[in-house]
Amino acid sequence: MTGWAHGRFRRRPVPLPDPFDTLRLQTRLGTLSTKIRRVEATPHVYAKAHRLMALEAAYDDLLDEACRLAGVPDPDAKQPEEKRWQEEQELASRGWSW
């Protein structure tokens, strides 16, 4: 194989994720999960259902981003709550905490 062809088909190393990106994501996940728990625990919150839906959507988006960063494959869950649980478990098994 010539030098040109060898270099073209050689696998390039996958760069490791920046540890600061991981830390920022973990911090943001922790902040959102705290806000979700606070809204759930408060009995009289204006537009509680709307706030919960918005917070959970943002949390799910961050979980998806964290899974991509950690190399977690997409879960085969049909329900959002089940998908969220599977993603949280996969991230926790890889040492993530928030």
Residue pairs with C-beta under 8 A, 6 or more apart in sequence:
17 69
17 70
21 69
22 66
22 69
22 70
22 96
25 62
25 65
25 66
25 69
26 66
26 96
26 97
26 98
27 98
28 62
29 59
29 62
29 63
29 66
29 98
30 98
32 55
32 58
32 59
32 62
33 59
33 98
35 55
36 52
36 55
36 56
36 59
39 45
39 48
39 51
39 52
39 55
40 52
42 48
45 51
56 80
56 84
59 84
60 80
60 83
60 84
63 84
63 87
63 88
63 91
64 87
66 72
66 87
66 91
66 96
67 74
67 87
67 90
67 91
70 90
70 91
70 94
70 96
72 87
72 90
72 91
72 94
75 82
75 83
75 86
75 87
75 90
77 83
77 85
77 86
